[in-house]
Amino acid sequence: MAEKLLEIKDLRVVYQTDLETVRAVNGISLTIDRQETLGLVGETGAGKTTTALSILRLLPDRIGRIESGEILFEEQVDTDAEGNPVYERTDILKKTPLQMRAIRGERIAMIFQDPMTSLNPVMTVGDQIYEALELHNTQNKSKEELNARVDEMLELVSIPAARRSEYPHQFSGGMKQRVVIAMALACDPELLIADEPTTALDVTIQAQVLAMIAELKERLKTSMLLITHDLGVVAQTCDKVAIMYAGEIIEHGTVEDIFGGKLHHPYTMGLFGSIPDMNEDSDRLNPIVGLMPDPTDLPKGCKFHPRCPHCMEKCKTECPPVYENGTHRICCHLVVEQAKEVRP
């Protein structure tokens, strides 16, 4: 049985201002096992980045607020008589700011979406990686050892160590993202959160960066939460997939469930329909009609019903039930009815 590293239970997050309340995450539950990659997929505004920031407790001060839920993370608390690590699951939301500083970077690291704004422009890239190592130097390594680790991390992401004294503006977008990845992996974190790590890069560099992330993940035996819009990336790199819409997980399962299953949420079908078919000639793509609902005024019932081509009356007023088939879970009235029809 797989060992859980991170478990999110009924997480609800709001952004509160003087004018309105934005309901960004509405009761999601997820698990990530050790050495597993979970793909979190959805449109802009679905709540993917808010979920990632909640895990690291990096929501904006005074505005972002976690209303309820638990984020359980397995931490090493001791060693047994034989020197083996002893783990204990603790709630990240109950940690003090000082305790969270020890977790960020060392236990859980994040690759942010835009490499152009993720680096300090007045510090060399070597100093920025060194700073991360110095802040988490629990083994009291010498300055020489830390500098050797900086060189090692740069070489690991295919950047010559001789360039450690250069500044971010001297690197291309793809090279900046490699530096950000080196910073994130410098302390050998157990969980890596990659928030659309290739969005700002061209297609060729995207493929290189994704291949490198996958290789490093396997080499360092790291778990990963990959946030992306690209189902092709998900199929290539992920073990499990969660489809997110309006702050809710509407479909969840293994890659085989999502890409090979017979039943799917209409939103998932819309995402697949938006992908161009290389075997057919078409003048236009088939986008999902409409826009993501306003998070300050979410519709009742199923949040997708205003855009759903299969909308029924009960979809407008009743929260959808959950269809389960092994590891595959779908929140949809239509799917539950379809499942009843195909049963013998």
KOLVEX-297380 format. One record per residue: x negated, y negated, z of N, C-alpha, C in turn. Coordinates in steps of 0.2 Angstrom, whole numbers, plus 5000, padded with zeros to 4 digits. Atoms other than C-alpha are relative to their C-alpha. Example, Ala and Ser with C-alpha at 12.3 -4.5 7.8 and 13.67 -1.06 7.14 Angstrom:
499650065000493850225039499649945000;500450064999493250055036500449955003;
//
This chain:
499650065000500050005000499649945000;500450065001499349834995500149965007;500050044994498849715009500249934999;499750065001499749555010499449955003;500550064998498549395011500449945002;499650064999499849255010500750024999;499349995001501749265013500349945002;499650064999502949115011500750035001;499349984998504649135019500449945000;499550055000506049025015499849935001;500350075000505048865012500449954997;499650055003505948705010499649935001;500450075000505048535006500449954997;499750065002505748365004499649945000;500450065000505048194999500549955002;499550054997505948065010499849934999;500250075001505947885005500649965003;499450044997507047735011500650004995;499550015005508047744995500350074999;499749945002508247934992499650065003;500349944998507848114997499950054994;500149955006507048224984499950075003;500049934998507348404987499550044995;500549985005505748474979500050085000;500149934999505648654986500650025004;499449984997507248744991500150075002;499949934997507048905001499650054996;500349945004505749004991499650045005;500349954996504949164997499550034995;500549975005503349234989499550045004;500549974996501949354994499450014994;500649985004500149374987499650055004;500449954997499149524990499349994999;500850015001497249534992499850034993;500349995007496349534975500650004995;499450005005498049494966500149934997;499850075003498549354954500749994999;499350015001500249284955500149944996;499850055004500849174941500649965002;499450044998502049034946500149954993;499850035006502948974930500649965000;499450045000504148834927499949934996;500150075003504448664919499749955005;500250054996503748504925500649975005;499550024995504748454941500350065003;499749944997505148634946499850015007;500250004993504148614962499450045001;500549965000502648714958499449975004;500650034997501248594963500249985008;499850014993502248544979499950075004;500149934996502248734984499250015001;500749994998500348734982499749955005;500350054996500048574991500350025007;499849984994501148645005499650055004;500449954997500048795007499449975003;500650044997498548675010500249955005;499850054996499548555020499849934997;500250065003499148415008500649954997;499550045003500848335005499949935003;500150074999500848145005500349985007;499850024993500948075023500649955000;499450044999502547995029500650014995;499549995005503448045013500250084999;499949935000503148235011500250035006;499949974994503948345024500350074999;499849935001504148535026500650005005;499449994996505948555033500050065004;500049944997505848735037499650064996;500349945003505048905033499350025004;500749984997503348995037499650014994;500549985005501749015027499550045004;500449954996500849165035499450024996;500649995003499049185031499650055004;500449954996497949335036499349975001;500650024998496449275045499650055004;500449954996494949365052499949965007;500050034993495049335071499450035004;500549974996493749455077499750064996;500349935002492649615074500150055005;500049944995492849785081499350025002;500649974998491549895089499550024995;500449975006490949955072499849944996;500250065004490749775065500549994995;499550015005492349785054500449945002;499650064998493349625053500750025002;499449994997494949615063500549944998;499650065003496349515054500749995004;499350024997497949425061500349954996;499650045004499349345052500249945004;499850064997499549165057500449954996;499650055004500749025052499649934999;500350065001499848885043500349945002;499650064998501248765047499949985007;500150024993500748775065499349985002;500750024999498948735063499949935001;500250074999498148575069499649974994;500450035005497348455057499350025000;500749985000495648505063499950084998;500049935003496048695060500150004993;499850005007496748655043499349984996;500650025004495048575038499550065000;500549945000494148735043500350054994;499749955005495348835031499949974993;500150035007495348715016499350014998;500749995003493848755005499750065002;500349944998493248895015500450064999;499649945000494749015016500549994994;499550015006495948935003499749944996;500350065004495248824989500549994994;499550025005496148734975499649974994;500250045006495748684957500549964998;499550045001496648534954500149994992;499750005007497648494937499549964996;500450045004496548354931499349995002;500750004998494648374931499749925000;500250075001494448184926500149965007;499950044994495148124943499850045006;500249954994494548274954499349995003;500750004998492748224955499949925002;500250064998491948074964499549974995;500450025005491247964950499349975002;500650034998489847884961499650055004;500449954997489148054967499850054995;500249955005488148174957500450075002;499749944999488948344954499750055005;500449964995487648434964500249985007;499850024994488048324979500750025002;499349994998489848354978500150085002;500049934998489648544978499650015007;500450004994488348524992500449985006;499650034994489548425003500550055002;499549954998490848565002499750065004;500349954997489548695007499849975007;500350034994488848575021500650005005;499450004995490648555029500250065002;499749944998490948735030499350055001;500649974999489148785035500050045007;500049964994489648905049499550045002;500649954999488149015047499349965002;500650044999486948865050499450014995;500549995005486048885034499649944999;500550065001484548775030500249964994;499850045006484648635017499750034994;500349975006483548735006500550064997;499549945002484848885006500649974997;499450035003486248765003499949974993;500250025007485348684988500050064995;500049955005485048854981500750034999;499349985001486848894983500349964995;499850045005487248744973499850024993;500249985006486148794959500350074998;499749935001486848974960500749994997;499350015002488648904958500049974993;500050035007488248794943499850054995;500249955005487348934934500650054999;499549955001488849044938500649984996;499550035004490048924929499649984993;500350015007488748914914499849934999;500350075000488048744919499350005002;500749994997486148734920499949965006;500150034994485548694937499749945000;500450075001484448554931500549944999;499550055001486048454928500349985007;499750024994486448444946500049935002;500150074998485848274948500349954995;499750045005486948204934500749985003;499350024997488648114937500550024995;499549975004490348164931500149974993;499950035006490448034917499550034995;500549975005488948134909500250064997;499749945002490048284907500650004996;499450005003491348334895500650025004;499449984996493148374901499950075002;500149934998492748564900499550015005;500649994995491148544909500249975007;499750034993492048434923500450065003;499649954997493248574925499650065003;500549944997491848704927499749985007;500250024993491148594941500550005005;499550004995492748584950500150075002;500049934998492848774949499550025004;500649994995491148784956500149985007;499850034994491648674970500550055004;499549964997493148784973499850075003;500249944999492248944973499450005005;500750014996490648884983500050045006;500049974993491248955000500350075000;499749945001491949114993500750015003;499450004997493749084997500450064999;499649945001494949224999500649994996;499550025004496349134990499849944996;500150065004496149014975500649984997;499450035003497548904970499849964993;500250035007497348854951500649964998;499450045002498548714947499949974993;500150015007498648714928499349984998;500750025000496748714927499849984993;500250015007496748704908500449954996;499550045004498148574904499649944997;500450055003496848434901499550014995;500549985004495748534890500350024993;499749975007495848584871500050075000;499849935000496348754866499450055000;500649965000494548824863499750005007;500350004993493948764880500550045005;499549974996495548824888499950085001;500149935000495149004883499450025004;500749994997493348994889500149995008;500050014993493848924906500550055003;499649944997495249054909499750065000;500449945000494149194904499550005006;500550014995492849124916500350015007;499750004993494049104931500250085001;499949934999494649284928499450045002;500749964998492849354928499849985007;500350024993492349254944500550035005;499649974996493949314952499950075002;500149934999493549494949499350015004;500649994997491749474954500049985007;499950024993492149384970500550035004;499549974997493649484974500549955003;499650054998494749334976500750014998;499350005002496649324976500149934997;499950065004497449184965500749994999;499450025002498949084963499949954994;500150035006499049024945500649964998;499550045002500148884941500049984993;500050015007500548864923500649994996;499450005004501748824909500050064994;500249965006500948954897500150075002;499949934999501749124897499550054997;500549975003500349184886499450015005;500550004995499149144900500250055005;499749964995500249234912499950074998;500149935002500249394902499350035000;500749985001498349394900499750015007;500450004994497849354918500450025007;499650004994499249384931500250085001;499749934998499849544941500749995001;499350024999501449464946500249934998;499850065003502549324940500649985004;499450034996503749204949500249944995;499750065004504949094938500349955004;499750054995505348934947500449954996;499650055003506748814943500349965005;499750054995507348664953499950025007;500249994993506348714968500250075002;499949944998506948894968499750054996;500349945003506249064963500650044997;499449975003507549124950499950074997;500249935002506549284944499350015002;500649984998505149374951499950084999;500249935001504249534947499350014998;500749995003502649614940500049984993;500050025007502049564923500450054995;499649955004502849724916500749995001;499350024999504549674924500249944995;499950065003504449504916500050014992;500150005007503849544899500350074997;499749945003504549724897500750025002;499349984997506149724907500649994995;499450015005507849734899500449955002;499650054998508749614910499649945002;500450064998508149434913500549945001;499750064999508749264919500149964994;500050045006509449154905499549954999;500550055000508149024910499350034997;500649965003506749154907500150024993;499949995007507549204891499949934996;500250075003507449014886499349994999;500750025001505649004890499750054995;500349955005505249164879500349974993;499850025007506349084865499649944998;500450065002505248924866499350024997;500649985002503749024861500050014992;499949985007503449024842499850074998;500149935003503549194833499549994994;500550015005501949214823500250044993;499849965005502949344812500649974996;499450035003504349224807499849934998;500150075002504349064797500649965003;499550044997505248924806499849935000;500150075000505348734805499949975007;500050024993505648704823500050055005;500049954994505448784840500750005003;499449994997506948834850500049985008;500150024993506848724866500750025004;499450004996508048744881500449945000;499650075001509448614879500049975007;499950034994509548484892499349995004;500650024996508348424906500150035007;500049984993507848484924500549965004;499650044996509148424936499749955005;500350054995508848274947500050035007;500149974993508148334963500349965006;499650044994509048194973500750024999;499349985000510648264967500150064996;500049945003510548444963500750034999;499349975001512148534956500150065004;499849954996513148654966499950074996;500049935003513148844963499350014997;500649995003511748894951499749944997;500350065002510548754948499950004992;500150005007510348804930500650004996;499349995004512248814925500149944995;499950055005512248644917499750014993;500349995006511048704904500150074997;499949935002511548884903500550024995;499549985005512348954887500550055002;499549954998513149094897500449985006;499750024994513848984911500750025001;499349984998515449054920500249955005;499750044995516648964931499650005007;500349994993515849044947499349975000;500750035000514148984942500049935002;500050074998514648804945500249995007;499850014993515248834963499650055005;500349954995514448994970499250014998;500849985001512549024973500050074997;500049935004512049174962499750055005;500249944996511849344970499350024997;500749985002510149434969500150074997;500049935003509949584957499350025001;500649974999508549704962499950064997;500249935004507749844952499350015001;500749994998506149904961499749935002;500450064999504949754960500349944997;499750055004506049654949500649975003;499450034996507249524957500249944995;499850055004508349404947500649975004;499550034996509549274955500549974994;499550025006511049264942500650045000;499449975001512849304941500150054994;500049965006512749364923499650065001;500449945000511349484926500350055005;499749954996512249564941500650034996;499549975004513749594930499850044994;500349965005512649654916499850075002;500349954996511849774928500650055001;499449964998513549844933500250044994;499749985006514049874915499550064997;500549955002512449974911499950065004;500149944995512550094926500550054998;499649955002513150264922500750015005;
//
